[in-house]
Amino acid sequence: MNKYLNNEVIGAYSTLAYTKSNIAIVSNGCEHGDLSKWVGEFFKDMRTSPGADLPPIESSQTKYYGGEERIAHGSGNTMVLAFPGSSSFTGGFYRPEIAVLAALLGGKSSIKWSHGFSLLGKYAGPGLHIDTSSAIYSDAGLLYVTLHGSAGAIRDAAPEVVKAIKAVAEGNVSGEEIKKAVALAKFKELEYGQQPAAALELTGAGLVTDGKPYQLDESAKAIGDVSEQGVRDAAKSLLEFKASVSSVGDLFVLPYAEEIGLQV
């Protein structure tokens, strides 16, 4: 890469990138007067735009491709099944159904000594940890299920993840279970958004990408308004894409994506 990077290239990129339209300054717990003072001092010479002689930085939405990787390792076994997810609330590709689907699939119970209501909770145990997460970014995201434990336990449980997604897509999951998942996803959104670091990050990203701040009440309401059919459609859409599957550990035992019913 060094042959493509030099002082001139880096300088030209900084001229394009470090402009007022590409930067958002967000603070928490400080006096407005102090913030204005330091912003004025440190950013007073920043360009409003790159200039007529330079093109603006343009970027398209992050593209999802899918695929499979397998890495032999002797210190443990982990398998991750990932699918296209949702952007952040301000990212333009926000899909609140994904947060609900993540809560519905679950795996890790929030109730001590109980598997909880999630579809994958009953497969988790002393030899197997299962957790479903929705990772959101500025313009895209991933819904992913992590299985960690013995190779044999992962081999037995991995097909059940695909079966659970298909069950939701085909309407074989009750409306009551989906309502519980909606409530849990909304609670998690409110809990996460109230953390100062998370709120600052989401607000800054929203201002830079779409010019609007993150609104916790609006994102929580969007999750609360998710319908049963919306969750089923979201599950169906996962199966229409190629999955991203990563397996680390005993590759003689850990299954291939095709063996558990996924396309890669």
DAPE-V156144 format. One record per residue. SS is DSSP state (h for helix, s for strand, l for the rest). D_FIRST is the distance of its C-alpha to the first C-alpha in whole Angstrom. Layout:
SS;D_FIRST, SS;D_FIRST
//
This chain:
l;0, h;4, h;5, h;6, l;7, l;10, h;14, h;15, h;12, h;13, h;16, h;17, h;16, h;18, h;21, h;20, h;20, l;22, s;26, h;29, h;29, h;25, l;27, l;30, l;32, l;34, l;36, l;38, l;42, l;41, l;44, h;43, h;44, h;42, h;39, h;39, h;40, h;36, h;35, h;36, h;35, h;32, l;31, l;33, l;31, l;29, s;29, l;31, l;28, l;25, l;28, l;29, l;27, l;24, l;24, l;24, l;21, l;22, l;21, l;23, l;24, l;22, l;23, l;24, l;24, l;25, s;25, s;26, s;24, s;26, s;26, s;28, l;29, l;33, l;33, l;34, s;33, s;32, s;32, s;30, s;31, s;30, s;30, s;30, l;31, l;32, l;30, l;31, l;35, l;33, l;31, l;33, l;32, l;35, l;37, h;39, h;40, h;37, h;38, h;42, h;40, h;38, h;41, h;44, h;42, l;41, l;42, l;42, l;45, l;46, l;49, l;50, l;52, l;51, l;49, l;49, l;49, l;46, l;46, l;44, h;45, h;48, h;45, l;44, s;46, l;46, l;43, s;41, s;39, s;39, s;37, s;36, s;34, s;33, s;29, s;29, l;26, l;26, l;27, l;27, s;28, s;28, s;32, s;31, s;34, s;33, s;35, s;35, s;38, l;40, h;38, h;42, h;42, h;39, h;40, h;43, h;42, h;39, h;41, h;43, h;40, h;40, h;44, h;44, h;41, h;44, h;47, h;46, h;45, l;48, l;50, l;51, l;50, l;53, h;53, h;54, h;51, h;49, h;51, h;50, h;46, h;46, h;48, h;46, h;42, h;44, h;45, h;41, h;40, h;43, h;42, h;38, h;38, l;41, l;38, h;37, h;34, h;33, h;35, h;33, h;30, h;32, h;33, h;30, h;28, h;31, h;32, h;28, h;28, l;32, l;33, l;36, l;36, l;36, l;40, h;41, h;44, h;43, h;41, h;43, h;46, h;43, h;43, h;47, l;48, l;46, l;48, h;49, h;48, h;45, h;44, h;45, h;43, h;40, h;40, h;41, h;38, h;36, h;37, h;36, l;32, l;30, l;30, s;27, s;28, s;27, s;29, s;29, s;31, l;34, l;33, l;36, l;38, l;35, l;36, l;34, h;33, h;36, h;38, h;39, l;39, l;35, l;33, l;30
//
